[in-house]
Every structure is written in structure tokens, then in C-alpha cells.
Amino acid sequence: MGYLSVVIIDKICLMISVIGILAYAIFHTKPLISLAIVSVSEVISFIPTFRKTKNDPYSESLPSYYLLLLKLVLILAALQTYNFLTASYSILWIVVIVTFLSSVYYWRASMQARKITK
């Protein structure tokens, strides 16, 4: 069973993400601005997951993140035209997910090291 641990940074991230959605609705006719707004908004919305997982490295099931990476790589492979608008979103999320997975493995290893030294 999960637990709820909402702190102020989670609320701030939520507010920024909602503002990002509203800004997207305003700028949806400008692709570059829309992409930037959506990308920043979504990355900010992922910050609480980083925080929660840092506090409890085993709280996230990692196979879903591997599937997400596979999906993003397949999206990049399927693109017929590569330009900033078509590739940047997938590349951004590949970087975010690889950073997240690397951090989780580091946090898990640190947790195991602390258990061994006790």
C-alpha cells in the first residue's frame, strides 16, 4: 500500500505545471513556444517523483521506465524528418529518464551500503 507525502515543493511543481498547461492553451499556434512550455511543464511535474524516490529508492517499479525508454527510442527511430520540433521532446525525456534511473541505482546502492555498515 502506498503512502502520501506531499511537501511544499510538490505543490509548487503542480502550480507551475498547471500554469504551463494554461500557457500552452494561449500559445498553441506557435509550435516552438508550445513545445518549450510543455517540455518545461512536464519535467517540472516529474520533480516530485525524483524527491519521493530519493527518500525511498524502492518505491518505484523500474520496468515501466525501461518500457518508456524503449518507446522514446522507437519514436526517434520512426521519425521521417529530424528537426528540433520532432526530436527534442523524445531526446529530453530520454535524458530525464536515464538520469532518473541512474539516480535510483545510486540511491539503492547507497542504501544497501548503509545497511551493510550497520
C-alpha positions in Angstrom: 0.0 0.0 0.0 1.3 3.4 -0.9 1.7 6.5 1.2 1.1 10.2 0.7 3.9 12.6 1.4 3.2 16.0 -0.1 5.5 18.8 0.7 5.6 22.4 -0.5 7.9 21.7 -3.5 5.2 19.2 -4.8 2.6 21.9 -4.6 4.9 24.4 -6.3 5.6 21.9 -9.1 1.9 21.3 -9.5 1.1 25.0 -9.8 3.9 25.6 -12.3 2.6 22.6 -14.4 -0.9 24.0 -14.4 0.4 27.4 -15.4 2.3 25.6 -18.2 -0.9 24.0 -19.4 -2.7 27.3 -19.4 0.2 29.0 -21.2 0.2 26.2 -23.8 -3.5 26.9 -24.4 -2.6 30.5 -25.1 0.4 29.8 -27.4 -0.8 26.6 -29.1 -0.5 28.2 -32.5 3.3 28.8 -32.0 4.9 25.4 -32.2 8.3 26.2 -30.8 6.9 28.1 -27.8 4.3 25.4 -27.2 7.0 22.7 -27.2 9.1 24.6 -24.8 6.2 25.3 -22.4 5.0 21.6 -22.5 8.5 20.3 -22.1 9.4 22.5 -19.1 6.0 21.9 -17.5 6.3 18.1 -17.8 9.9 18.0 -16.5 8.8 20.1 -13.5 5.9 17.8 -12.9 8.4 14.9 -12.6 10.4 16.6 -9.8 8.1 15.1 -7.0 8.9 11.7 -8.4 12.6 12.3 -8.0 12.1 13.6 -4.5 9.9 10.7 -3.4 12.2 8.1 -4.9 15.3 9.7 -3.3 13.6 9.3 0.1 12.5 5.7 -0.7 14.6 4.3 -3.7 12.5 1.1 -3.8 9.1 2.9 -4.1 9.2 3.0 -7.9 8.9 0.0 -10.1 11.6 0.4 -12.8 10.4 -1.8 -15.6 7.8 0.8 -16.6 10.7 3.3 -17.0 12.6 0.9 -19.2 9.5 0.5 -21.4 9.2 4.3 -21.6 12.8 4.5 -22.8 12.1 1.8 -25.4 9.1 3.8 -26.6 11.0 7.0 -26.8 13.9 5.4 -28.8 11.3 3.8 -31.1 9.7 7.2 -31.6 13.1 8.6 -32.6 13.8 5.7 -35.0 10.4 6.1 -36.6 10.7 9.8 -37.4 10.9 10.5 -41.1 12.2 14.0 -40.6 14.6 15.0 -37.9 14.4 18.6 -36.7 14.2 20.4 -33.4 10.5 20.1 -33.1 10.2 16.4 -34.0 13.2 15.1 -32.0 13.7 17.4 -29.0 10.8 16.1 -26.9 11.9 12.5 -27.0 15.5 13.4 -26.5 14.6 15.5 -23.5 12.7 12.6 -21.9 15.4 10.1 -22.7 17.9 12.3 -20.8 15.4 12.8 -17.9 14.6 9.0 -17.6 18.3 7.9 -17.9 19.2 10.5 -15.2 16.3 9.2 -13.0 17.3 5.6 -13.5 20.9 6.3 -12.8 19.9 8.2 -9.6 17.7 5.4 -8.4 20.5 2.9 -8.8 22.9 5.2 -7.0 20.3 5.7 -4.2 19.7 2.0 -3.9 23.4 1.2 -3.8 23.9 3.8 -1.1 21.0 2.4 0.9 22.5 -1.1 0.7 25.9 0.2 1.7 24.4 1.8 4.8 22.6 -1.4 5.7 25.9 -3.4 5.4 27.9 -0.9 7.6 25.2 -1.0 10.4 
